[in-house]
Amino acid sequence: MDLLNKIPKDKLLHFFVGSVILFLSLLVFNTLVSISIVVFVAAIKEVVYDDFLGKGTPEVQDFIYTILPCLFHLINILF
């Protein structure tokens, strides 16, 4: 539990949103399309919403935390 307390809330929210998008898209699409959707949404959020529109702070770590559930899913299905 102590490890979760060290991860900033913002990063956990990115991980959660990435997980939800991945899960919902896997109900409709295959793995490759679902992962592509998560990566696309994460990139658009950081580049367009945060950077271009100036509504947030674009961070590479936010992008990584959003797509991290995809990596865990790939590890799960490959091993």
Secondary structure, 3 states (H helix, E strand, C coil): CHHHHHCCHHHHHHHHHHHHHHHHHHCCCCHHHHHHHHHHHHHHHHHHHHHHCCCCCCCHHHHHHHHHHHHHHHHHHHC
